[in-house]
Each structure stands twice: as structure tokens, then as C-alpha cells.
């Protein structure tokens, strides 16, 4: 699965744009290039993790969905707020991390929460986004900002190939991105440390 040069990696998409207290959240775990799905090598060796609004973390297995087509995370929501779902895959010297924020409740607002380990893209104020709105993103490695890091962006209904935006973080590892289309948006970043490489994605779903 070492196909990172052309942008291969993991990403997450929620089955619905928000869930309610007592619901089981279903999050699709996908593999491919620039939000174009591909079939992963078998068997997959992916691990899931969820962080609640209050900061508690718990492990969630990555399982085959009911149709036997996609992999997914399934977890129960507690208090209303923004949950962070994450999947990791470690293949030799390649380390993949995919993340999506999952709202429980209507019109929920909140901040992205760093895990402070590995490579990650952390959103700032998170709410419902529309084209023309902006989101603040920060790229961290083990909790430290990565300045001058390239961030690629695309959305799931883009009919071209590859990523359509290229941005770079400032001296604080931060950037501001303005959405210019509807859809699920994915941000991807790549970094190296010694002989290891790290590929992280963040999806902001449902820009409408």
C-alpha cells in the first residue's frame, strides 16, 4: 500500500451529516487517491479511535459494512457536541492517519481537538459550512506546528483528477481555506521524519 507519491491514502466520510443522542454513528473508511475510491490490499490492518467532546478517547474497530463493500467505524454517541473519529494504518515506514469531525445534535458548534501525536490537521471553529465560508486549519506533528507545509485539497464530487488546491501553512503551521464548491472536502498533508513518511487527511463533510 505504499502509493503515497500520487496521493493515495485513507479518508473518512460520515454516513449522515449529523447524528442524534442515542444514534449509532457510521463513518465510512475509504482508501484511494484524491477522494477517488480504490480497493485496499487485503486484509486491512486499520485501527479506529474516537474522541468525545469532553476529551475521553476510546478505541473502535474498523469493520466491513452491512453490504460487504466498504469498511466503517460504528460508535454510540453520548453528550451532544463534536466527536472526532480517526483511523490509522501503519505499513512499515509509511504511517497513514485519517480524521473527520462528527456532530451529534442539530447546529452543533465546536473546536477541532488535537491528539498531539503524529501528523494531524486540526480545524478551528467547526460548524455548518457553505461555499464562500472559510475554515482555519493547523498542521501539527507531535503537537508542534509545521510551518511551510504543503496542504492539498479537493472535494468528493470533483470530476477531474488529483487535487484542485495547493496551499502552504504560515510560520504557525496555520492557514485559512475558503470553500468554493459544495460537497465533502478533503485536506491532505505529507511529512517525513527520518526514514518514515506520514500522510494525514481531514474531511469536512457537507459543505452546502
C-alpha positions as CSV (number, residue, x, y, z in Angstrom):
1,X,0.0,0.0,0.0
2,X,3.0,2.3,-0.5
3,X,1.4,4.6,-3.1
4,X,1.8,8.0,-1.5
5,X,3.7,9.7,-4.2
6,X,0.5,10.1,-6.2
7,X,-1.7,11.0,-3.2
8,X,-3.0,7.6,-2.1
9,X,-4.2,7.4,1.4
10,X,-7.1,6.9,3.8
11,X,-10.0,9.2,4.4
12,X,-13.3,9.2,6.3
13,X,-16.8,10.1,5.3
14,X,-19.8,10.1,7.7
15,X,-22.9,8.2,6.6
16,X,-25.0,11.3,7.7
17,X,-24.1,14.9,8.2
18,X,-25.2,14.8,11.9
19,X,-26.5,12.2,14.4
20,X,-28.7,12.4,17.5
21,X,-28.1,11.3,21.0
22,X,-28.6,7.5,21.2
23,X,-27.8,7.0,17.5
24,X,-25.0,4.8,16.2
25,X,-22.7,6.9,14.1
26,X,-21.5,5.2,11.0
27,X,-18.3,6.5,9.4
28,X,-17.0,5.1,6.1
29,X,-13.3,4.3,5.9
30,X,-12.1,4.7,2.4
31,X,-8.8,4.2,0.5
32,X,-7.8,5.8,-2.8
33,X,-6.4,8.8,-4.5
34,X,-7.8,12.3,-4.1
35,X,-11.2,11.0,-3.0
36,X,-11.4,8.6,-5.9
37,X,-12.0,5.2,-4.2
38,X,-9.8,2.2,-4.8
39,X,-9.8,-1.3,-3.4
40,X,-7.4,-1.7,-0.5
41,X,-5.0,-4.5,-0.1
42,X,-6.3,-7.4,1.9
43,X,-6.5,-7.9,4.8
44,X,-6.7,-4.3,6.1
45,X,-4.9,-3.5,9.3
46,X,-6.6,-0.3,10.3
47,X,-7.3,0.9,13.9
48,X,-10.0,3.3,14.9
49,X,-10.3,5.8,17.7
50,X,-13.0,8.3,18.8
51,X,-12.6,11.4,21.0
52,X,-15.7,12.7,22.7
53,X,-16.5,16.4,23.2
54,X,-15.2,16.2,26.7
55,X,-11.9,14.7,25.7
56,X,-12.4,11.0,26.5
57,X,-10.9,8.7,23.9
58,X,-11.9,5.1,23.1
59,X,-11.0,2.5,20.5
60,X,-13.4,1.5,17.8
61,X,-12.8,-1.5,15.5
62,X,-12.8,-1.0,11.7
63,X,-15.3,-3.5,10.3
64,X,-16.9,-4.4,7.0
65,X,-20.2,-2.6,6.5
66,X,-23.6,-4.4,6.2
67,X,-23.3,-4.5,2.4
68,X,-19.9,-6.1,2.5
69,X,-18.5,-3.3,0.2
70,X,-16.9,-0.6,2.4
71,X,-15.1,-0.6,5.7
72,X,-16.6,1.6,8.5
73,X,-16.4,2.7,12.1
74,X,-19.6,2.4,14.2
75,X,-19.9,4.0,17.6
76,X,-22.5,5.2,20.0
77,X,-22.8,8.9,20.8
78,X,-23.2,10.3,24.3
79,X,-23.5,14.0,25.0
80,X,-24.2,16.4,22.2
81,X,-21.2,18.0,20.6
82,X,-18.4,17.4,18.1
83,X,-16.8,14.0,18.1
84,X,-13.5,13.3,16.4
85,X,-13.3,10.0,14.5
86,X,-9.8,8.8,13.5
87,X,-8.4,5.8,11.6
88,X,-4.7,4.9,11.5
89,X,-2.7,2.5,9.3
90,X,1.0,1.7,9.8
91,X,2.7,-0.2,6.9
92,X,6.4,-0.4,7.5
93,X,7.8,3.1,7.3
94,X,4.5,4.6,6.0
95,X,2.0,6.0,8.5
96,X,-1.5,7.0,7.5
97,X,-4.0,8.9,9.6
98,X,-7.5,9.9,8.6
99,X,-9.8,12.1,10.6
100,X,-13.3,13.6,10.4
101,X,-15.4,15.6,12.9
102,X,-18.8,14.0,13.6
103,X,-21.6,16.3,15.1
104,X,-24.1,14.8,17.5
105,X,-27.1,17.2,17.6
106,X,-28.5,20.0,15.4
107,X,-26.5,23.1,14.6
108,X,-23.6,21.9,16.8
109,X,-20.5,24.1,17.0
110,X,-17.1,23.4,18.4
111,X,-13.4,23.4,18.0
112,X,-11.2,20.7,16.5
113,X,-9.2,19.0,19.1
114,X,-5.5,17.9,18.6
115,X,-4.4,14.5,19.7
116,X,-0.8,15.8,19.9
117,X,0.7,12.7,18.4
118,X,1.9,12.1,14.8
119,X,0.9,14.2,11.9
120,X,-2.5,15.8,12.0
121,X,-4.7,18.6,10.5
122,X,-6.7,20.3,13.2
123,X,-9.7,22.6,12.2
124,X,-10.5,25.7,14.2
125,X,-14.1,26.7,14.8
126,X,-16.3,24.0,13.3
127,X,-19.9,24.4,12.3
128,X,-22.0,24.1,9.1
129,X,-20.2,25.5,6.1
130,X,-21.3,26.9,2.8
131,X,-19.4,27.9,-0.3
132,X,-17.7,31.2,0.4
133,X,-17.2,30.4,4.1
134,X,-13.7,29.8,5.4
135,X,-12.2,27.3,7.8
136,X,-8.9,27.7,9.8
137,X,-6.6,24.7,9.7
138,X,-3.4,24.0,11.7
139,X,-0.9,21.2,10.8
140,X,0.9,19.7,13.8
141,X,3.5,17.0,14.2
142,X,3.5,15.5,17.7
143,X,1.7,18.7,18.9
144,X,4.2,21.1,17.3
145,X,3.2,23.4,14.4
146,X,4.6,22.6,11.0
147,X,5.5,25.9,9.1
148,X,5.7,26.0,5.3
149,X,3.9,22.6,4.9
150,X,2.0,21.9,1.7
151,X,-1.7,21.1,2.1
152,X,-3.7,19.7,-0.8
153,X,-7.5,20.0,-1.1
154,X,-10.3,18.5,-3.2
155,X,-13.9,17.6,-2.9
156,X,-15.7,14.3,-3.5
157,X,-17.8,15.3,-6.5
158,X,-15.0,17.0,-8.4
159,X,-14.9,15.3,-11.8
160,X,-11.3,15.9,-12.5
161,X,-8.2,14.0,-11.3
162,X,-6.0,14.8,-8.4
163,X,-6.3,17.8,-6.0
164,X,-7.6,21.1,-7.1
165,X,-6.0,23.4,-4.5
166,X,-2.5,23.7,-3.1
167,X,-1.8,25.8,0.0
168,X,1.0,26.3,2.5
169,X,1.0,26.8,6.2
170,X,2.4,30.0,7.7
171,X,5.0,30.3,10.4
172,X,2.5,29.0,13.0
173,X,1.6,25.9,10.9
174,X,-1.8,27.5,10.1
175,X,-3.8,28.5,7.0
176,X,-7.3,29.7,6.1
177,X,-9.2,28.0,3.4
178,X,-12.3,29.3,1.6
179,X,-14.7,26.7,0.3
180,X,-15.6,27.3,-3.4
181,X,-17.9,24.3,-4.1
182,X,-20.4,22.1,-2.4
183,X,-19.5,18.6,-1.2
184,X,-17.3,16.7,1.2
185,X,-13.9,18.4,1.3
186,X,-10.7,16.6,2.0
187,X,-7.4,18.1,3.1
188,X,-4.2,16.1,2.8
189,X,-0.7,16.7,4.1
190,X,2.6,14.7,3.9
191,X,5.7,14.9,6.0
192,X,8.8,12.9,6.6
193,X,10.7,12.1,9.8
194,X,14.0,10.2,9.4
195,X,13.2,7.3,7.1
196,X,9.5,7.4,7.9
197,X,6.7,9.2,6.0
198,X,3.4,10.4,7.4
199,X,0.2,11.0,5.4
200,X,-2.7,12.7,7.2
201,X,-6.2,13.6,5.9
202,X,-9.0,15.6,7.3
203,X,-12.5,15.6,5.8
204,X,-15.0,18.4,6.4
205,X,-18.3,17.0,5.1
206,X,-21.4,18.5,3.8
207,X,-20.4,22.0,2.6
208,X,-23.7,23.2,1.1
